[in-house]
Amino acid sequence: MAPAQVEVQARLMRLAAADPEALHALGHSEKDEFCSRLRELATASGTKCTLAGERGFRAFLSWCRSAPSVPAAVSRAVQQRRKGMEARRDCKREFIQKLGLDWKKVDWDAYLQKIPSATVTALRVPYPPMKECIAESSAIFHKWYDHFATGPQADSRKRRLPVHRLDHSKLVRDVLPEESVIFRNRRGRLVAAVLRNFCPDEATVAWADSVVADTMPGRRNIRMEDPGKLVQMGYSAGARSKPAFHWVRNLLSKAGGPAAAAESDCKASCVYALAWQLLRGHLPEEVICDFDDFMEKTALRRMDGNGRMSSGGAAGTYSVTANGHEFHFHDAELAPPAGVFGENYARAPHTEGQPHKYGVSWTLTRTGGAEWGGHFYLAKYGIRVQGAPNTVVVWLPGEAHGTSLQDIHPDDCNPPFCQRGLAFVTSNRLVGVWEKYLAGQVSMKDVEEALLEDDVD
């Protein structure tokens, strides 16, 4: 190395050693801040410095390793950084182990073997009845009766749904808030699963819930006719009038600008990525194989923050913030392309078609007991799954299912009860539009025009 270059490097190290701000950034591995501050110091002293970003930061560390003499303050900062990195690695390793993100098949099998199984038989007629909103108490019935009978409709073309007062004696099974169970039919086919205390780290659940809570108010509701709110996340099939494959555009306002929208999309995708990684190690194999087959056959894009998280194929980088730490996971399998965030959502028993057999939900928070309603029903089998926080439910969307009304007033914008979570569900239209997109039947112009239209599901 030329003597002049060695002298420049030594001068930059001396500048860093004399500046508390630069030393702090170096010791805390704040790459951009350190390089920016060093350039400022160099400019003020008439020294050339082009260091920038991670590459520049690593170059400075390389100088420190190869230089015959390094200022003591810089050496201490580098040592502080090394210890900090080791502590973060240990913390991340503990986090991975606590959540079971490193589980092998033997761990997966052991977990599932502890969950009770039950055999179920389909009813001749689903209960609660199809297309009747479920009220589990007189108080809930009276709160919602007028709303459905005479209240304003989001779409007047749709018939009004009656409110059904639940007869608890007609239920075949009532899954309590602390119960986990796997349901199979007489042929052994998995028809549903309920996993309580799904994520063993409360701080991680709280982080995921905070992302959902922050995301939902600024996004458009896709089910205006139902109580509560349901927000689509991930990739969309565009408007029915103009199909287009693109990242969902459902912001109610552009006030935050593109940067805020991008950050929101990435945070939501990170929550789904973590959920997907947890599900892969905890759900029955039939469910994971179903989603894997769906993704392999369609080759759909993953939920990747609109391309910002992908590292090619199914892999990408996502981050999780918990217990004061931010953990980054690189080259991890990202979640399937689409899902929904929901809050206080309810819908009468119904069936729906999806391009994969199973649907999966993860309730993150629930602030009240059973008396508040908001419970999930496998109506084909007469089963109620009582709501509880940190609960995963697997079901077959093609079979009768629904969620009961909550004990809140229809017009209360700030109700005393909250149940919030996410679900892995996919529109059948998404696959069709994706195939047209790959075949060149949907042009970029169509995509751009569709971005200006409402997403209708």
N, C-alpha and C positions, 0 to 999 in steps of 0.2 A: 504494500500500500504506500502511496506517495506520502512523503513527510508532511506536505501541506494539508493533505486530507486527514492525516492523523492529528495534526494540530487543530483543525476545525472541530473534529470529534471531541478532543480534550477540552476545547473552549466551550462547546455546548454542554458538556458534562459539568464544567465549573459553573456555568450559568444556571443550570438546573439545581446544583447543590446550594446555591445562594438564594434560591427563591422558594419560600414555603408553599406557595400555590402549586408550583411544578412538582415539588417533592410529595405533596399530598396526592396529587393525581397519579404520580408514579407508584407510590406505595399502595394505592387502592385500585391499580390497574385500570384507571380511567383513560383509555387510549386516546380518544379524540381530544379530551381536555388537556392532556399532557402535551401532545404534539402542537396544539394550538398555542398553548402558553409558551412553549419553547420557541416557536416561530416568532412570537411577540418579543421575547427576550433577545433573540438573535437579531431581529430587525433593529431594535433599540441600540444594540451594541455594534452594529455594522457587520454582523457575521451572517454568512449565507446558511440558510436552513430550509430544506424542502420536505422535512418529515411530515407525514400526514396519515391519519387513520391507523388501522391495526398493523399494516406493513411498516409504517414509520416507527411505531412503538416497538415492534420486534427488532427493527434495525438498531434502535438505541440500546436495547437489552443486549444485542449481539456485541455492540461496542464495549459495553461494560464487562462482558465475559472475556474479550480479547485484549483489552487495554492493559498495559503494564502497571498503570496506576489509576485508581478510581477514587474520586472524592469520598470521604467517609460518609457524608450525608446521603450521597447517592447509593452507596453500598447498603446503608441501613434501610433506605426506601425499597431497594430491590429485594432485600431479605424480608421486609415486611410484606411485600407483594407475594413472595414465594410462600410464606406462612399462611397468608390469607387464601391463596389458591389451594393449598393443602387442606385447610379447614373447610373451604367450600366443597372440595371433592368428597371429604368425609361426610359432610352434611348431605350432599346429593346422594351418596351411597346409602345413607340411613333412610333418606326419603324414599328411594327406590325400593328398598327392602320393606319398609313399613307399608307401602301401598301395594306391594306384590308385583311391581312392574318387571321384576326379574324372575318371575315364576317359571318353572319348568312344568312339563306335563304331569309329573308326579305330584307337584304342588296343586295344580289345577284339579286333578282327580281327587286328591285328598279333601280339597275345599268342597267340591260338589257332593262327595260321599256323606258329608255331615248334614246336608240339607235334606229334610224329609221329602218323600215323594208320595203322591196320591193319585189314584186312578179315578177319572171322571167319566161321566156318561152324558151325552147331549140330551137336553130336554126335548120333548115333542114340540113345545112352543117356548121360545126364549123368555126368560124372566130376569129382570124387568122387561116389559114389553117393548118391542121395536118402536122407534120414533115417538116415544113418550118421555118427556123430561122427568127425571127421577127426583122426588122430594122425600127425604127420609124422616121428616117430622112435620107436624102440623104447622109449626112456625115457618119452616122453609116453604111449605106448600102455599101458605097465605102471602108470603112475601113475593112469590113469583107468579101466582095464578093470573093476576090482572095483567102483568107484563106480557105473558104469552097469549092471553085471550084477547086483549084490546090494545096493547102497547104498540108503539111505532115499530115497523119492520124494516130491516136493512134491504130486503128485496120483497116487494109486495106480491111478486109472482109465486112465491113459495107459500105453501099452505101453513097455517098456524099449527104448532104442535101442542097437544094437551100436556098437562102436568099430572104425572102419576104418583099417587101417594103410596109409598112402598109398604108392602106387607112383608115384614121380616120373617114371618113363618114360612113363606114360600121360598126362601133362600135355601139352597142345598148346602152351602159352605160359606162361612164368614171368616176370612183370613184376618186375624188380629194384627195390630200395629207392630208387634214384636215378632211375628211369625214369618219365617221363610219357608217356601214350599215350591216343589216342582210338580206340575200337573201333566199327566199323560193320559191318553185315551186307552181303551182296552187293547188296541193294537200296539201300544207302546210308543205312539207318536207324541212328541212334545207339543202340548197345546198352550202352555203358559208357564211362567216362572215368576216367583216373587223373592227378591233378595234384599233383606233388611241390612242396615248398617253397612251399605255396600262399600263405601270408601272409608278406610279406618282412620283417616286423618281429618279431624273437624276443620282445621284451618284451610285445607284444600277444598273441602266442600263449601266453606264460606267464601273462598276466592271465586270458585265457579259460580256460586249464586250471585256474588256481587257483579260479575260480568253480565250475567243474564239480566239482573235488575237494572244495570246501567244501560243496557242495549235496548230493552223493550220500549221505553217511553218514546223514543225517537223513531220508531219503526211502525210501518203500517200493519194493521190487523187484517189477516186474511180470512177470518171467519166472523164477519160482523153480525151474522144472524145468531150466533151462539153467545152465551154469557162468558165473560172473561175476555182474555186476549190471547191470540196465537200469532206468532211472528215467524215468517219463513227466513231461514238462514242458508247460506251456501249458494249452489247453482240453481238456476231457475229455467223453466221452459218458456219464459216470456208470456205475453198475452195470448189468449186463445185466438184472438183475431189476427195475430201476427206472431207465429211461433218463432222463437229465437233462443239459442243456447247462450246464456250469459250469467254472470254473477248477479244475484238478486239486487234489484234497485228499489228499495222500499223505504228510503229515508223520508220522513215527513217534512224535513227542512234541510236546506243546504247551508245553513248558517255557520256550521263548524268548518266548512270547506272540505276539499278532497283529503287533506291530511287526517282530519278527525274521522272521516268515514273509513279511510284505510286502516287506521288504528283500531276502530271498532270491529271491522271485519276480521282483522287478524286476531284480536282477543277472543272473539266468538269462535273462530276456527281453532284456537288453542284449547279452549274448553272442550270442544268436540274431539280434538286429537287426544287429549288426556282421557276423556270418557271412553273413546274407542280402545285405547291401550288397556284400560282397566277391564272393559268388557271382554276383550280377547282372552284375558287370563282368568275370567270368573264365570262366564256364561256356558251353558251346555253346548257341546260341540256342534249340535245341529244348527244352532243359531249362527255361529261364526261361519260355518261352512256355507250356509244360505247366503250370507252377505258376501263371502269370498267368491262364490259362484256368480252372483249378480255382478260384482265388479269385474270379474274375469271375462264374462260373456259380453258385457257392454263396453268395457275399457273406458268408462266414464272418468272424468277428472275427479280428483279428491278435493275435499273441502280445504283449500289452501290459501285462504285470505285473498282470494282473487289473484292467485299466481305469485303472491309475495312470499309464501312460505315453502314452496315446492323446490326440491333439489333434483327433480326428475322422476318420472314414473309415479309410484305410490308414495314415495318417501319425501320427507321435508323436515323442517325444523319448527318445533313449537316450544313454548315456555310456560311455566307454571309459577305463580307467586304464592308462597305459603310460609307462615312463621317468620316473616321478615326476610325471606330469601327468594331470589328468582332463579329457577332452575331451567336450563336450556337443554333440550333433547334434539340431537342432530341425526339425520338420516333415519328418522322414525316413520313408521307407517301412519299416514294421515287418515282421517275419518272418511267414510263414504261421502258423496257429494252434497247431500242435502239433509235438512232437518228443520225442526221448529223449536222455538222457545215459547213457553206458555206460562200464564199467570191466572189463577182462579178460573181456569177454563172448564167448561162443562158442556156435554153434548149427550143427547138422547141416544139410546142403543141403536147402532147402525152397523153396516159393513162397508168396506171400501177396498178397492183394488190397488195393489202396489206391485212393483216389479220384483219384489222379494217377498218371501213367505211371511217373515216375522217382522214385527215392529218392536222397538225397545224404547222405554222411557226411563228417565232418571229424575225423580223428584228430589230437589235439592233442599228446599225449606218448606216447612208447614208450621204455622204458628198456633194452631188450636187442636183440640181433641176431636174425637169421633163425632160429637154432637154438631160440629160445624158443617158436616157434609163434605162434598168434594171427593167421594170415594170412587174407585174404579170397579167396573162390573164386567165380568165375563158372562154376558147374558145367555149365551148358548148353553152354559152349564149351570146357571143359577148361582154364580159365585160372586161374592163381594170381596174386594181387596181394600181393606181400610187404609186410608192415606196415612203416610208417615214420612218424616224427612229422611233423606239419604236412602231412598228406596228405589231399586230397579225393578221394573215390571216388563216381562216379555209376553207378547200376545200374538195371535194370528189376526191381522187386519181384515181378512176375508170372513171371519166369524163375528157374530153379534157381540159388540162391546160398547161401552159408553162410560161417562163420568157424571155423577150426580150433582145436583145444584148445591150451592153453599148457603149457609144461613147469613146472607148479607143482602142488603137492599139493592135491587137492580140499578138504581140511580146513584148509589154511593160511590163517589170517585176515590175515596180514601177509606176503604172498608177496614174493620178491625181484625180481619182474618186475611192471611196470605198463604197461598200454596203456589210454588213456582218451580219450574224445572225445564228439562229439554227432552226431545225425543228424536230418534232416528227413524224418519219416515221419508218416503220418496214418491213423487208424483209419477204416474205411468207416462204422462206426457213428456217427462224429462228424457226418458230413453229414446222416444220417437224423434224428438227434436235433435238430440245428440247424433243419432244416426243420419239424419238429414244434413246436419252440420258437417259431419265427416265426409258425406257424399257430395258436398258442395251444393246441396239444394237450398241451403239457407246461407245467404251471402253476408259479408260483413256489413253491407249497407242495411240489410234487414235487421241485423243485430243492433246497429246503431239507432235505427228508427224505433226498434222495440224497447230500447232503453228509456225512451221518452214516454212510454205507455205504462199503464198500471199492470202489475203482475196479478193475474187472476188465477186462483187455484180452485 
